[in-house]
Amino acid sequence: MKILHTSDWHIGRTLNEKSLLEDQEALLTQLLTWLDRERPDILLVAGDIYDRSVPSREALGLVDTVLSEIILRLGIPVLLIGGNHDGRERLAMNGGILEKQGLHIAGNYLPGQEPVTLSDDWGEVCFWSVPFIKPVEYRSLMKLEKPMGYDEMYREITAEITGRMDTSKRNVLVSHGLILGNMADIQTIDDSVRPIEIGGIEYACAEIFEAFDYVALGHLHRPQKALWDKVRYSGSLLKYSFSEWNQKKSVTLVELGEKGALSLEPVSFKPMRDLRVIHGRLEELTALEAYEAEGREDYLKVILEDQERLVNPMDKLRRVYPNVLEMAYEKREKTEAQKSSRRIKERIQDPLKLFEDFYAFVNGEAMQADEQAVITELLETTMEEER
């Protein structure tokens, strides 16, 4: 069975107030051409098909056009789950409209939900959906009083599914969340993934998915495995942050043969405009020959190597490179990178600092001393209970 695993389309995304909709449409046109030629048995979208919970009319229109082409013209089934950026309730409302035509939508996690089942020469393949869900939402859904983190939540969800599934068949899990092989993998997370959802220390261990034949993940934007080859992030369709500039984007073609037989192949598409970081002195970057350089239309972050601050460098750069979105001086950039790396390590090691960041992100102001005292007490109580 041929499965195309995608995720994190983020339709409607903007980068530094620049709409990427035209770029997304161009890439999805390539995807449609590939699907028409290769005819996989199913397309998976492992969450974050939209970038906002309430997408723009243009974003909704593009997704509607693409999915209609895939399902109605090409006749390829689609399984789409909700991600942390999606309006999951809104997605769920559309779940039954086109199911008979092959559009299967799991907006919210529902315990006991039956899998989507397809068949080939080796029998049935069962696709189990676990859309993005936070532990607090799971506790409310399951009417649980005990506190729990992502790993414990995923272990309960996985146990519920494996308790019902036939392990003699091939089973595929589709989920959206932070799944890591080990703590060291947290260094691979780029800054386009919302910090509020990463949580710094909140993730589930990939080992809990051992019973599945393939696990199609969404949430992290870099194509990568989590512990095993069969547990994989396809990554985002496009580069959505300058922290992703050196990533090679792709989707994953998964081929399931008989039970236990798995092959994976990355499938890449050419973006209308690349997203790059370039370095140099302003005089060199704006020289006459720069007007003939390839990729002038790309989305750029320019790091100037000039030692002194210059007058209106962005205006001069944009005369040559119309899509310069960010600019920095090399000396300051190195300092900021060092601070960022140190800050990430501190936050991973200190949950209180992590919560202080979260509080400031949500409320737009720092925590007061009495609030810090309350959170410190709660954290100490929680850690004591875990011991």
ABEGO torsion letter per residue (X at the ends): XBBBBBBGAGBGBBBGGBBAAAAAAAAAAAAAAAAAAAGBABBBBBEGABABABBBAAAAAAAAAAAAAAAAAAGBBBBBBBBAABBAAAAAAAAAAAAAAGBBBBABBBBGBBBBBBBBAAEBBBBBBBBBBBAAAAAAAAGBABBBBAAAAAAAAAAAAAAABBAABBBBBBBBEBBBABAAAAAABBAABBAAAAGGABBBBAAAAAABABBBBBGBABBBBBGBAABBBAEBABBABAAAAABBBBBBBBBBBBBGBBBBBBBBBBBABBBBBBBEBAAAAABAAAAABBGAABBBBBBBABABBBBGAAAAAAAABAABABBBBAAAAAAAAAAAAAAAAAAAABAAAAAAAAAAAAAGBBBBAAAAAAAAAAAAAAAAAAX
